[in-house]
């Protein structure tokens, strides 16, 4: 009789539903990223580049949540490679959006035809550059497959889900701290809106990466965050287009004839979009308050604690290295160091002052 040597889950392990759902989400992110990368290499269209960037960000969010089960060196290499893919397609994505925007303005403003041709040539050059940077990728796929086996083994362990829950709680707390300043005073300028968009986008991918049993945001709240991200993305794209037109249609300090009214109309449209978004920030702040209430909303299995920054870390669990405690906010700021620094003389900036040799006492 043949003996069954297949190992089952360890005693006291988490229920299969949460464990299997977590692994399925990661495996689906890996497959989607591989498929999007193949499509983007075949044809660098606007949709394929956009899909690749979304799939890459979702995969990075999953890797950060599953960081306790991945060796540190492998995690850093995979994350660095995925970041390079984002950087390789960033300028191309902006150029493709600007081409689409100017193409939509051509029927009303035919004088933009030379600008449109200039943007098309710029997009073609950036497409060739991105094609060279996105070559290869076989080593990355092999590492992701190896990471997949490591994650499956880690989730089957007895303390697999508690470690995953600890990383998730810490990530949610860090996201809440990052968004606290934006909730108190919504930004007014394009740079502040773009920083909020980046932080909110990370929160969105984090919330969408969690299994259904561990989700802290309702579907309606996630849809609201998506709508705000779309509106902030339109504001950012319009701001980049205005800056691009300013660089193309300006010679020295003089605006080329015929382009002044177009830039004025785009600027007024930009101001109207910013005002419209600021009028909706109250509903966004109400949805983001759910993140600060993340700890009581998280379901707690019997016998499994929920470590966070305000609670002691359970014995036997290692604190993730990639998710460090957030910086102290106002009112909870760390005391400044009382260590006295030596003063430097004028003209000797950056150099330590010389100490006479006879001033040093050697004690036996």
N, C-alpha and C positions, 0 to 999 in steps of 0.2 A: 504494500500500500504506500502510495506516494505521500510524503509529508508536506503539509502546507507551510511554507516558510515565509509567507507574506506577513509583514508586521502591520498591526493595526495601530490606532491612536493610543498614546500613552494614557494610563489611568489618570483621571482628573482633568483631561484635556477639554477644550471648549466644545460646544455643540457643533456638529458638522455643518449646520446651516450658515453660521457666521464665518467659519473657516473657509468653506467652499466658496461662499460669495466673495470673500476678500480675494481669494486666489483667482477666481474667474474674472474679476474686474481687472486685475493686473495683466492676466493673459490676454484679455481683449484689447487692452491698451497697447500691448506689444504688437499684436497682429495688425491693429489699425495703423500704427506707426510704420510698420514694414510695408504695408500696402500703399500708404500715402507717399512714402519715400520712393517706391518704384514708379508710381504715377508721375511724381514730380520730375524724376530723371528723364522720363520719356517725353514729357511736354511741360515746360515751365509756364503754364497758364496761370491766370490770376486765381482760379479756384483751386488748382493743385497746390500752389504755394501756400495759400491760406489754409487748406486742409492739413498740409504738412506741419505748419506752425502750431495749429491747434492740437494735433496728435502728439507733437513733441512736448508741448506744455503739459498735457494730461499725463504723459508717461513720466515726466519729471516729478509731478505731484505724487504719483503712485510710488516712485522710488523713494521719495523723502518720507512717506508714511511707512514704508516697509524697510527703512534703513536699518533697524536693529537686526535683521536677518541677513544682511549683505555685508561681506567683508569690507573694511574701510577703504582699502586701496581700490578694489573693484568698483565700489560706489563712486569714488571720486573720478575714476577714469570714465565710467559710463556717463556720469553727469556732465563732465567736461566736454565729452564728445557731442552730447545732445545740445549743450549750450553753443557749441561751434556751429551746429546746423541752424540754430536760430539766428546767430549773427551772420551767417552766410546768406540768408534769405531776407534779412531785415530791410536793406536798402532796395532790393528788388521789389519787395512788397509795397513800400512807399511809392516807388516809381510807377508800379502798375495801378495803384489807386489814383495817382495824379493823372495818368493817361485817361482813365475812365471818367474822371471829373471834368477834364478839359474837353473830352469828346462830347459830353452832355451839354457843355456850354457853346459848342461850335454853331448850332443852328441860330442862336440868338446873337452870338458874337463871332462872326466869320473872321474878324481880324486876329483871332487866336490861332489861325492855321499855322503860322510859322512856329509858334510856341508848342503846338501839338506835335509838329514834326521833330522839334528838338527833344521833347519828352519821349517820343518813340525811339529815337536813336539812343537816348540815355538808357531806356529800358532794355534795348537789345544788348548793349555793352554790359549792363549789370546781369543780364541773363547768361551771357557767356562766362562771366566771372563766377556766378553762383554754380553753374554747371561744373566748372573745374573744382570748386570747393566741396561739392557734394558727391564727388566720385568715391568709389570704394564703399565702405560700410559693412563689408563682410565680417570684419573683426568685431564691430559693434553688435551685430546680430548674434554672433556666437557668444559674446559675453552676456547678452540679454537672455539667451537660452540657458546658459549656466546659472545666471541669477534666478531664473524661474525655478530651477530644481532646488536651489538653496532656500528660496522663499517657501516652496511647498514643504520641505522638511522642517523649516522653522515654525510654520503655522501648525504642523501636526504635533509639535512638542507640547508639554504640559503647560508651560508658561508662555506659549506663543501668542495667544490672544491678549493676555495681560500686558505683554510688551507692546503689542500693536496698539492697545487702548491707551497706554501711557504716552506713546509717541503722538497719537491723535489728539489727546488732551493738550499736550504741550504745543502742538501746532495750532490748535484753535485758540489757545491763550495768547500765543504770539501774534496771531492775526487780529485778535481783539485789541491788543496793545497798539499795533501798528495803525489801526483805524480809529483809535480813540481821539487823536488830535483832529482828524478830519471830521469826526462827528461833532466836536465842539465848535469848530469854525470851518464851514465848507469853503474850499478855495475859490478864488475869483479869477485868477490869471490862468493862462493855458498851461504853464509849467506845473502849477499845483494840481490842476485837474488831471494832468497826465500822470503825476505821481499817485494820486488817488486811484486812477484807473488801473495802474499796475498792481497796487495792493489789493484792490477789489477783484481783479482778475485772478490773482493767486487764491483768494478766498473762494471764488466760484469753482475753480478746478479742485480745490481741496474738498468743498462740500459735495461736489458731484462724484468724487472718487471714493466716498464712503459707502459701505453697504447699506441697504435699506434699514436694517435693524440698528445702525449706529448713526443715522443721519440726524443732524441738529437743526437743519433748516427745512421748512415746509416747501413743497413744490411751488406754491405761489410766491414765496419769498425768493426762491432761486430764479423764477421768471422775472421778478421785479429787478433783481440784480442784473440779469441779462439785458433788460431794457435800458437800464442806466449805463451799462457798459457800451451798448450800441450807440447811445446818444453821445457819450463822452468820446467814443471812437470817431464819430462824425465831426465833433468839435476839433479833435486833434488832427484829423485829415484835412479839414478846412484850413486850420492854422498853418500846416505844412505847405498847402497849396498857395496860400497868400505869400508866405516867405519865398517859395519857389518862383512865383511870378515877379516878386520884387527883385530877385536876383537876375531873372532873365530879361525883364523889360526896363531895367534901369541902367543908364550909362553915366557913370560918375554920380552926380547928385540930381540928374535930370531924368524924369520919367519919359519914356518914349511916347510919342503922340498916339492917342487912341486907346491907351491902356489905363489911364487914370480912372475913368468911370467904372471899368470892370473891377479894379481893385477896391474902389469905394463900395460897390454893391456887395462884393464878397465880404468886406469888413463888416458891413451892416448886418449881413446874414450871420456872420460869426457871433456878433454881439447878441443878436436875437436868440441864437441857440444857447449861448451861455446863460442868458436870463431865463429861458425856458427850463434849462436843467436845474438852475438854482431854485426855481420855484417848486421843484419836486424833491428837494433834498430831505424834507421832513419825513416823507414816507420811506426814503432809503435809510435814514437814521433809525426809524422804528424797526426796520427789518434787521439792521446790524446789531441792535440790542439783544437779539436772540443769541448771538455769539457769546456775549458776556454771561448769558444764562446757560451756557453750554453744559456745565457740570451737572446741574440738576436735570437737564433734559436727556442726558445720556442714559440709556438703559443699563442697569447693573445686574449682572448675572450673580447667582448665588456663590459666595465665596471669592469673588473676583473684585479687588479694589479698583478705584479709579484715581491713580496718582496724578497730581497736577502741581503747579508751582507753589500753591498754598498748602499742599498736603505732603506729608513725608513720603519719600519714595519707598515702595515695598521692598523688603529684603529679598535678595536673589535676582533682582532686575537691574540691568545696567542702564543708566541714563543715556539716551541717544546723544551722539556728539554733534550731529548736524543741526539739532534744534536746541540751541542754548537758551537760557532764561532771557526774557526781553529786558531791554534797558529800562531803568527806573524812570517813571513819569514824574511830572511836577507834583510836588507834595510828598513824593516818596523817593526823592533823589538821594543818592548816596552822599555821605559826607565827604568833602574834599580831603585829599591827602594832606597831612600835616608835615610831610617831609620837606625840609628846607632845601632849596636848590641853590647852588653857588651862583653868584652874580658874575657876569662876564663883563669885561671892560669894553668900551666902545671900540669898534673896529675889529673885534675878535668874536663876531657872531658865529655860533655853532661850534666853538672850540672851548674845551674845558680850561679853566684858569690854571696857570702853573703854580705848583706848590714848592716852596724852597725845600731843599734836601734836609737842612738842619731843623726844619719844623716838624719833621716826622720822628716820632719817638718809637723806638723798638723795645718792646717789653719781652723779657725772657720768659 
